[in-house]
Amino acid sequence: MESLQLFADVTGSQWFSQTPFILFLNKSDLFSDKIKKKPMNQYFEDIPTDKGNNFDFCVAYIQDKFEDTFKGCRLYPYVTCAIDNQNVARVFHTVQDTIITASISQVGL
């Protein structure tokens, strides 16, 4: 909950009103292991009991929470695992493209 509040505060700041944000939901491997032992429905009442340890559902739930609190102009969320080389390469390429596109846009090209 603290992370969500901080995210809302930072993305809602006047200093970042035109700044695109990239949200990395990292360590998906550890998260997957964790929810098998401690289902998320133990911490969030609105998660059904049968979905508390479902990785896809729980990741989507968390991503939705961040998207709901986002107050900026654009958000690019990524679920990542630093030990997955293909995933890291794909995310890096997308981030690089996003930064270059934003930079070109800012100079009016």
Secondary structure as GFF3:
##gff-version 3
##sequence-region A 1 109
A	DSSP	alpha_helix	2	11	.	.	.	ID=ss1
A	DSSP	three_ten_helix	14	16	.	.	.	ID=ss2
A	DSSP	beta_strand	20	25	.	.	.	ID=ss3
A	DSSP	alpha_helix	28	37	.	.	.	ID=ss4
A	DSSP	three_ten_helix	40	42	.	.	.	ID=ss5
A	DSSP	three_ten_helix	49	51	.	.	.	ID=ss6
A	DSSP	alpha_helix	55	69	.	.	.	ID=ss7
A	DSSP	beta_strand	74	79	.	.	.	ID=ss8
A	DSSP	alpha_helix	85	106	.	.	.	ID=ss9
###
